[in-house]
Amino acid sequence: MNYVALSLLLGSWGLAYLYFPDHRLWLAAAMGLSYFAWGVWVHILDKTLHWSIVLEYFSLALLGVSLLIFMGLRA
């Protein structure tokens, strides 16, 4: 169920990213922040949160945001 919520959340941010090109910088940051917060929240609920997991979600979110920003600058 957690992955369905993540898919819906990131899917709605993704549609907004495609339809509002003037706000792509902020929407990319919102997508990364949402992914990071979702990952930390899920691990808090499962009581399996460690610093390595936080760092992993942070680095993947940062990678995704930078890719979206650089692709948005190219378009």
SEVEX-167383 format. One line per field, with one value per atom (N, C-alpha, C, O): chain; x, y, z negated; residue in one letter; atom name; residue number from 1. Coordinates in pm, whole numbers. Layout:
! SEVEX-167383
mol: [A  ...]
xx: [X  ...]
yy: [Y  ...]
zz: [Z  ...]
type: [A  ...]
atom: [CA  ...]
seq: [NUM  ...]
! end
This chain:
! SEVEX-167383
mol: [A  A  A  A  A  A  A  A  A  A  A  A  A  A  A  A  A  A  A  A  A  A  A  A  A  A  A  A  A  A  A  A  A  A  A  A  A  A  A  A  A  A  A  A  A  A  A  A  A  A  A  A  A  A  A  A  A  A  A  A  A  A  A  A  A  A  A  A  A  A  A  A  A  A  A  A  A  A  A  A  A  A  A  A  A  A  A  A  A  A  A  A  A  A  A  A  A  A  A  A  A  A  A  A  A  A  A  A  A  A  A  A  A  A  A  A  A  A  A  A  A  A  A  A  A  A  A  A  A  A  A  A  A  A  A  A  A  A  A  A  A  A  A  A  A  A  A  A  A  A  A  A  A  A  A  A  A  A  A  A  A  A  A  A  A  A  A  A  A  A  A  A  A  A  A  A  A  A  A  A  A  A  A  A  A  A  A  A  A  A  A  A  A  A  A  A  A  A  A  A  A  A  A  A  A  A  A  A  A  A  A  A  A  A  A  A  A  A  A  A  A  A  A  A  A  A  A  A  A  A  A  A  A  A  A  A  A  A  A  A  A  A  A  A  A  A  A  A  A  A  A  A  A  A  A  A  A  A  A  A  A  A  A  A  A  A  A  A  A  A  A  A  A  A  A  A  A  A  A  A  A  A  A  A  A  A  A  A  A  A  A  A  A  A  A  A  A  A  A  A]
xx: [82  0  87  48  204  291  339  351  366  415  306  335  182  70  60  41  72  68  184  167  302  418  398  431  345  322  221  239  115  14  71  45  147  205  305  296  399  499  438  485  335  266  197  200  134  68  171  149  283  390  447  481  457  510  420  468  290  197  205  200  216  231  361  367  467  597  585  647  505  490  400  425  297  199  229  168  320  355  505  579  551  695  760  881  683  740  781  863  725  748  828  819  904  973  1078  1097  1145  1245  1182  1231  1073  1006  937  933  883  818  918  889  1036  1141  1185  1205  1200  1238  1128  1157  1003  891  887  856  918  922  1032  1010  1149  1259  1231  1260  1174  1140  1031  1036  935  828  883  845  972  1033  1115  1106  1194  1276  1189  1214  1087  998  922  904  878  806  896  854  1020  1111  1143  1145  1168  1196  1073  1084  957  833  803  764  822  796  890  849  1015  1109  1088  1120  1035  998  884  885  785  672  714  660  811  859  964  1008  1004  1109  1241  1311  1274  1400  1484  1566  1464  1533  1675  1696  1772  1913  1968  1908  2082  2140  2177  2171  2215  2250  2127  2139  2011  1887  1850  1808  1865  1837  1930  1886  2057  2153  2121  2137  2077  2041  1923  1928  1817  1701  1738  1690  1823  1863  1944  1922  2037  2120  2040  2062  1947  1863  1770  1747  1716  1630  1711  1664  1833  1919  1957  1960  1985  2017  1897  1912  1778  1659  1626  1589  1639  1611  1710  1671  1838  1935  1913  1930  1875  1845  1725  1727  1620  1502  1533  1482  1615  1649  1732  1706  1831  1915  1839  1863  1747  1664  1568  1540  1518  1429  1500  1440  1625  1703  1732  1744  1743  1769  1648  1663  1528  1406  1367  1266]
yy: [-120  0  126  229  116  233  274  392  174  204  261  337  225  285  433  516  465  606  683  796  623  690  710  816  609  620  729  805  737  842  981  1076  992  1121  1168  1282  1082  1122  1134  1214  1056  1068  1203  1264  1249  1380  1492  1589  1479  1578  1573  1677  1453  1439  1502  1566  1485  1551  1702  1773  1751  1896  1944  2053  1863  1897  1909  1996  1822  1826  1940  1999  1971  2069  2213  2306  2232  2367  2389  2383  2415  2425  2545  2545  2647  2763  2731  2802  2626  2593  2463  2398  2426  2297  2288  2181  2397  2394  2358  2270  2424  2400  2265  2200  2223  2093  1979  1876  1996  1894  1884  1774  1998  1998  1935  1863  1961  1902  1751  1678  1703  1559  1493  1388  1554  1498  1499  1403  1608  1617  1518  1459  1499  1402  1260  1182  1226  1092  1069  963  1169  1157  1143  1057  1227  1221  1090  1033  1040  913  799  716  795  689  691  586  809  819  781  710  826  796  645  592  579  435  359  264  401  332  367  287  485  518  428  377  408  322  178  109  130  -7  -23  -134  90  93  35  -36  66  20  137  119  254  373  379  372  391  408  522  560  576  687  648  731  525  483  485  517  453  456  600  631  690  832  887  960  852  897  841  911  717  657  729  763  752  824  966  1017  1031  1168  1172  1259  1080  1082  1048  1108  953  922  1038  1066  1104  1220  1332  1398  1354  1458  1427  1517  1302  1261  1284  1337  1244  1262  1408  1446  1490  1633  1697  1776  1663  1722  1678  1758  1553  1509  1583  1626  1599  1672  1818  1874  1880  2021  2036  2126  1950  1963  1928  1987  1832  1803  1918  1949  1981  2096  2215  2292  2233  2343  2318  2413  2192  2155  2177  2210  2160  2166  2307  2327]
zz: [0  0  0  56  -64  -67  72  102  155  289  378  470  352  427  394  483  267  226  287  334  286  347  497  550  565  709  741  836  663  686  658  733  551  515  620  667  656  756  895  976  923  1051  1065  1172  958  964  975  1048  903  919  1061  1118  1117  1252  1357  1451  1341  1434  1422  1523  1301  1282  1344  1402  1333  1393  1545  1606  1606  1752  1799  1904  1721  1766  1723  1775  1630  1585  1600  1502  1722  1745  1675  1655  1639  1571  1428  1370  1371  1230  1214  1110  1314  1310  1200  1143  1168  1063  930  858  896  767  764  659  876  880  869  808  927  913  768  716  702  561  475  380  509  434  453  359  573  596  514  453  512  434  285  215  238  96  59  -49  146  120  113  26  205  205  78  16  41  -79  -204  -288  -215  -333  -337  -445  -223  -220  -268  -348  -220  -258  -407  -471  -461  -604  -684  -785  -642  -714  -717  -821  -606  -599  -693  -759  -698  -786  -932  -1020  -961  -1099  -1144  -1256  -1056  -1093  -1113  -1199  -1034  -1047  -1157  -1187  -1216  -1319  -1268  -1340  -1144  -1083  -1032  -942  -1088  -1039  -1095  -1217  -1004  -1040  -955  -854  -996  -921  -779  -689  -760  -624  -532  -414  -587  -508  -475  -363  -573  -550  -443  -354  -451  -350  -212  -111  -207  -79  -15  103  -92  -36  2  104  -78  -47  83  167  99  219  344  450  334  451  486  603  384  409  473  566  424  480  624  709  652  789  881  991  837  919  943  1055  840  855  951  1036  938  1030  1173  1265  1193  1329  1386  1501  1307  1354  1382  1479  1299  1320  1447  1527  1466  1586  1713  1818  1705  1822  1850  1965  1744  1762  1821  1896  1789  1847  1994  2072  2031  2170  2258  2376  2204  2284  2320  2388]
type: [M  M  M  M  N  N  N  N  Y  Y  Y  Y  V  V  V  V  A  A  A  A  L  L  L  L  S  S  S  S  L  L  L  L  L  L  L  L  L  L  L  L  G  G  G  G  S  S  S  S  W  W  W  W  G  G  G  G  L  L  L  L  A  A  A  A  Y  Y  Y  Y  L  L  L  L  Y  Y  Y  Y  F  F  F  F  P  P  P  P  D  D  D  D  H  H  H  H  R  R  R  R  L  L  L  L  W  W  W  W  L  L  L  L  A  A  A  A  A  A  A  A  A  A  A  A  M  M  M  M  G  G  G  G  L  L  L  L  S  S  S  S  Y  Y  Y  Y  F  F  F  F  A  A  A  A  W  W  W  W  G  G  G  G  V  V  V  V  W  W  W  W  V  V  V  V  H  H  H  H  I  I  I  I  L  L  L  L  D  D  D  D  K  K  K  K  T  T  T  T  L  L  L  L  H  H  H  H  W  W  W  W  S  S  S  S  I  I  I  I  V  V  V  V  L  L  L  L  E  E  E  E  Y  Y  Y  Y  F  F  F  F  S  S  S  S  L  L  L  L  A  A  A  A  L  L  L  L  L  L  L  L  G  G  G  G  V  V  V  V  S  S  S  S  L  L  L  L  L  L  L  L  I  I  I  I  F  F  F  F  M  M  M  M  G  G  G  G  L  L  L  L  R  R  R  R  A  A  A  A]
atom: [N  CA  C  O  N  CA  C  O  N  CA  C  O  N  CA  C  O  N  CA  C  O  N  CA  C  O  N  CA  C  O  N  CA  C  O  N  CA  C  O  N  CA  C  O  N  CA  C  O  N  CA  C  O  N  CA  C  O  N  CA  C  O  N  CA  C  O  N  CA  C  O  N  CA  C  O  N  CA  C  O  N  CA  C  O  N  CA  C  O  N  CA  C  O  N  CA  C  O  N  CA  C  O  N  CA  C  O  N  CA  C  O  N  CA  C  O  N  CA  C  O  N  CA  C  O  N  CA  C  O  N  CA  C  O  N  CA  C  O  N  CA  C  O  N  CA  C  O  N  CA  C  O  N  CA  C  O  N  CA  C  O  N  CA  C  O  N  CA  C  O  N  CA  C  O  N  CA  C  O  N  CA  C  O  N  CA  C  O  N  CA  C  O  N  CA  C  O  N  CA  C  O  N  CA  C  O  N  CA  C  O  N  CA  C  O  N  CA  C  O  N  CA  C  O  N  CA  C  O  N  CA  C  O  N  CA  C  O  N  CA  C  O  N  CA  C  O  N  CA  C  O  N  CA  C  O  N  CA  C  O  N  CA  C  O  N  CA  C  O  N  CA  C  O  N  CA  C  O  N  CA  C  O  N  CA  C  O  N  CA  C  O  N  CA  C  O  N  CA  C  O  N  CA  C  O  N  CA  C  O  N  CA  C  O  N  CA  C  O  N  CA  C  O  N  CA  C  O  N  CA  C  O  N  CA  C  O]
seq: [1  1  1  1  2  2  2  2  3  3  3  3  4  4  4  4  5  5  5  5  6  6  6  6  7  7  7  7  8  8  8  8  9  9  9  9  10  10  10  10  11  11  11  11  12  12  12  12  13  13  13  13  14  14  14  14  15  15  15  15  16  16  16  16  17  17  17  17  18  18  18  18  19  19  19  19  20  20  20  20  21  21  21  21  22  22  22  22  23  23  23  23  24  24  24  24  25  25  25  25  26  26  26  26  27  27  27  27  28  28  28  28  29  29  29  29  30  30  30  30  31  31  31  31  32  32  32  32  33  33  33  33  34  34  34  34  35  35  35  35  36  36  36  36  37  37  37  37  38  38  38  38  39  39  39  39  40  40  40  40  41  41  41  41  42  42  42  42  43  43  43  43  44  44  44  44  45  45  45  45  46  46  46  46  47  47  47  47  48  48  48  48  49  49  49  49  50  50  50  50  51  51  51  51  52  52  52  52  53  53  53  53  54  54  54  54  55  55  55  55  56  56  56  56  57  57  57  57  58  58  58  58  59  59  59  59  60  60  60  60  61  61  61  61  62  62  62  62  63  63  63  63  64  64  64  64  65  65  65  65  66  66  66  66  67  67  67  67  68  68  68  68  69  69  69  69  70  70  70  70  71  71  71  71  72  72  72  72  73  73  73  73  74  74  74  74  75  75  75  75]
! end
